[in-house]
Amino acid sequence: MTSLPPWAIGPFELMVHAESHLREADDFGRSIALISFDNAIEVAITTYLTLHPVQRGGRQYKRDDVNQWMQDYLTKLGFFEKELEKRSLTWSIEKSHIIWAHRQRNEQYHGGQKGIPDIITLQIARNAALWIFSVLFEVGDPEAALEQAILDRTPQQPPAQERDFDMAIDAQYGIITVGEQDYYASELLFAVDHPAYRDLGGKLIGTFGEEAMEEVEP
């Protein structure tokens, strides 16, 4: 995963969770994705406001202001609006759109709404979560960080036998009997030591040459 400060891991994990469900492309996944992206926005702002100034570039805020901003979702967006002004930044995602997505999330989570979040609402929540996260925690490319995290958690495909390796190994070693069971040498080696299987197969192919491999091909 792309290196992040430890205090940014919490909101980032919510975005990874949301993205994973979004990619499931089913109704349940879309509902969970909206809830998690929306939660990531609130958690990012909450986390930022509770950091020590040294963890947020020396920025300091009055305790009374922080207490006011921490009241609810809208007051947290109010803090973010002031923060944008201080940094001479503008809304990349319109504030009204973020509030719309948040209210749709509330309908999903609290209101018992049976409908499935539409793609536009999901896109607003996702883009807003990534953008707010990038501003507060100064992450240059949150999309790349998110994509890498998803890749890191994707189960790797198990290795498969390769036909040329099988032919080369079996031509050299044939059938091996274990107990009362016969196995092709390639099958047995692949099962017990995949790196050795690839190493031996590659060496034998190099030794036999292409013409010899064509001769042993069934």
N, C-alpha and C positions, 0 to 999 in steps of 0.2 A: 504494500500500500504506500502511496505517496506520503512522505513525512509530514505530519501535522503536529502542532503543539498539543500536549496531552489534554488541555482544557477544551480543545475543539473536537475531541473524539466523540463525546456524547451526541451533539447535534449531527455530526457527520454520520454516525452509525444509524441514526433515524432516517437519514436520506438514503443510505445504502439499503436499509430495510424496505423503504418505500419503493426504491427503484427495482429491487428484486421482485416485489409484488406486481409492480406496473408491467414488468416484462412477462409475467405469467399470462397476460392478455385475456383474463377471464373476469367475470363480473365481481367476484369476491376480491380478486387481486386489485382491481381498480378502486374498490371502496377502501381497502386497507392502505393503498398507496396515497390516496387523498388525505386520509387521516394522518398518516405518518409524515408526509411532506409538510402539512400544516403544523403538526406538532414540532417539526424540526425548526420552523421559523420562530416559534415561541421559545423553544429551548435555547436556540442560538442567542436570542436577545437576553433571556434570563441569565444564561451562563456569562455572557459578556459583562452584564451589569454587576455581577457578583465577583468578578476578577479583581485581583490586586492591580493597582495602576501600572506596575512594572510589566504586567502580562498583557496590557492593552496599549502599549506605546506611550506610557506616561499620562494617559488621559485620566482626569479626575472629575468626579461629579459629587455634588452635595448629597448628603445622606437623605435629606427630605425629598429631593428630586427623585432619587433612586426609589425610595418607598412609594412615591406617587406613580412612577413609571411601571413599577412591578405589580400594580393592582390587577390588571387584566390584559387581554390580548390587544385591545385597542390602545390602551395607554402605552403598551410596549411599542406598538407601531408609532405612537406619538414620539417616543424617545428616538426611534430610528429616524424619523423625519428631521428632528433637531440635529441628529448626528450627521445626516446628509448635508444639512445646511452648513454646519461647522467645517465639513470637509470639502465644501463647494462642489457637491455631487448632486445629481438629479435622480428622480425615480426612474430606474430602468424598467420596472414593472409598475404600472399605475397603482397607487395606494387603493383606489376604489375597487380595482380588480382583485387585489389581495384580500380585501375585506369580503368581497363577493365569494371568493373561493373558501374563505374561512366559514362563512355562513352556510355554504353548501356542505362543508365538512360537519358543522354542528347538526345539520339535518340528518346526515348519515349516522352520526355517533349518538346524538341525544334525541333527535326528533322522530326516530323510527321510520324515516323516509325509505321507501322500498326501491326507489329508482337508483340507477347506477350512474356514477359521476360521468359527465360527458368529457370528451377529449380536451375541449378548450379549457374547462375548469381544471382538469388534471395538469395541463400544460402551464397554466397560470401558477398553480401551487408549486409545481416542480421548479419552474424558472425562478420564482420568488425565493424559494428555499435556498437554491444554489447561489443566487445573487446576494441575498442578505448574509449568508454564511461567508461568502468571499469578501464582502466589505468589512464585516466585523473582525474576521480572523485573518484578513489580508492574505487570502489564498488566491494566487494568480489565475489558476485554471481549475476551478472546482469540477468542471465536466470531466477533465482528464483524471483527476483524483477519484471521482466516483466510478468512472469506467474501469480504472485499474483495480479498485476494491472489488467490483463485481467479478472481474476476471480472476482475481486471486481466490475468490470463493467458489468459482465454478468447478465442479468435479472434473478432473482430467479423464479423458477417454482412455480406457485400458489399452495397453499395447496389443497389436495384432501380429500374427505370424505373417512372414513375407514369403511369397511363393519361391523366389529365387534362392533365398536362404534355405528353405526347406529342401529344395531339390539338391542343392550342393551338399548339405549336411547328410541327407539320406543316401546320396550316391556314395559318400565316403564311409559312412558308419552303418547304414542299413537299419535293420530291426534290432532292438534291444529288448531282452526278456527280463522282466522284473517279477519275481515269484512265478506265477503261472500266466502272467499277462504280457502280451507283446505290444511294444510301442515303437513308432518311428523315432529314430534318434532325435530328429528335429523337434518333434512334439514333446519329448521328454525334457530336452534341454531348455526349450522355451518355457516350460512349466516351472522348472526349478531355478533357472538363472537366466533371466531375459538379457541382461548385458552380455553374458558369455555367449548366448545364442546369436546375438547380433555381431559380436566380434568374430566368432568362428565362421558364421555364414559369410561375412564380408571377406575374410581371408581366403576361404575356399573358393569363392567366386573369382577372386583375383588370381588364384592358383590355376583353376580350371580354364579360365578364359571363356569368352562368349561362345566360341564354337563348341567347346566341350559341354557347356551348359545346354546348348541346343540338342546335343546328342542324348543327354539324360532326360530331357523333357519328354513326358509321356505323350 
